[in-house]
Amino acid sequence: MDHERYDDTYIRAILRETKIIAMVGASSNWNRPSYFAMKYLQRKGFRVIPVNPREAGKEILGETVYASLAEVPDKIDMVDVFRNSEAAGPVADEAVAVGAKILWMQLGVRNDAAAARAEAAGLKVVMNRCPKIEFGRLSREIGWMGINTGVISSKRRSQL
């Protein structure tokens, strides 16, 4: 697999077959990228289960947070890695161990050795991409992503 470029049919097939995403590194902080991605993906019909040992037992966007992939009680389709490239190695091994179908490493995250191990175990792998951005791009919704959140506005602030 060439991990420099992904064919749209490959990404589209992954997004179509995915129902449950385990987001490793999910944050309860509303202004973190993982929070935005989780919220967007939930609104598009995916169930996103947050995995973060510091937040375990709490809730993020209505979902219970788990400390590890092994603790997630549901069958995981995709593991979305919101951790650095080095941490992606152990996450990939956990994804294989729990029987995930897809290992997706976020923007800026690339670990070729982890990708090779995951692919050898039968997982599809995507690196240095965001499923939120790819979903928006492929559904031609990219223009609205991050804009209609009410946080960013082109209108001038009223004078105080």
N, C-alpha and C positions, 0 to 999 in steps of 0.2 A: 504494500500500500504506500502510495506517495503521500506523505503527510504535509507536503508543502501546499498542495492544492486538493480540494475535494470537489468531485462532480456534484452538481445540484441534485441529481437523482439519488446519490448516496445519502446526502444530508436529508433530503425529503423522505426517503424510506425510513431512516432512523427516527425522524420526528413523527411519522405516521404510526410506527410500531410501538412507540413509547407511550405508556399510560402513567407509570409511577417512576418518579425521579427522586433519587436520594441525593440531596445537595450537601456535600461535605464542605464545611466551612461557612455554612449559612449564618447570617448575623441577624440579631434582633434590632440592630441599629438601622432606623429607617433610611438613613442617607448612605448606606453601604451598597455597593453594586450587587452583592448577593441578595439583599433584601428586595431591590428593584426587580432583579431577574426572577426571584421566587414569586413575587406578586404578579408579574406579567404572565409567567407560565401557568400559574393557577387560574388566572382569568381566561387563558386559552384552553382550559379543560384538563391540564395535567395535574396530577396529584404530586405535590412536591413535599418530601419528607426531609426536614432539616436534621443534619448530623453535625454536632459541635459539642465536644466534651465539656466545655465551660458553661454551656447553656442547657445541658441535659436535664430533662424533667420539666423544663419550662415549655412555653408555647411560642411559636413564631407564626404569625398569620394563620392562626387556628390549628396548627399542626404541632403535635408533641415533638420535642427535640430529643434525639438519641445521642448517646456518647460515641457510638461506633456503628458501622454498617451491620455488624453481627447482631446488634440489639434491635434492629428494625424488624418488626414482626411480619411485614408484608413482603411479597415477592417484588424485587426491584428490577425494573427494566433498564434504567440508565443511572449511572453514578456520575454526577456533575461535580467536578473538582474545582472548588474555590480556594485552593491552597497553592503554595509555591511549587515550582517544578521538582524540587527535591522531595517534598512531601507527597508528590503524586505517585512516587514509587510504592510506598506502603499502602496507599489508597488503592492503587491498581491491584495489588495482591489481595486486599480485602474484597474488592469487587469480584475477582475471580472466585474467591472462597465462598461468597454468598450467592453465586450463580447469576450475577447481573449479565445482561446481554450487551451492554454498551458502556464504554468508558469515555467520558467527554471531559477534556481538560480545557478550562476557561482561557480567555485571552491572556497571552503572556505566559501560559503554562505549557511547557513541552518537556517530555521525558521519554526519549526514544527507547530506552531499555524497558521502562514500564509498559510502553505501548507494545513492544515486541512480546513481552510476557503475556499481556492481555490477549493479543491477537493469537498467540500460540494456544491459548486456552479457549479460543473460539469467540472472543468478544470483538465487536466492531469498535474502532477507536477513532476519535476526533481530537485533535490538539490545536491549541491556540485559536479557538473559536468560542463564541457564546451562543448557546441554543436560543436565547431571547432574540439576539440580533439575527441569527439565521432564520428563525421562524418569521420574524418581521420582514426580512428581505424576501423570502420565498413566498410569503402571502401578500406581498406588495404593500405592506403596512408600515414599512420602515420610516416613512415621514412622520408618523405619529408617536413612535417609540420615544419615551422620555419627555415628550413635549406636552401631551395633554394630562400630565400629572397634577397640574395646578401649582407646581413648585417653580417652574420656569415660565416667564411671561415676557412678551415683547412690548407690553404696555408699560408706559412710564408709571413709576410710583407716584402717588399723590404726595404733595408737599405736606410735611408734618407741621 
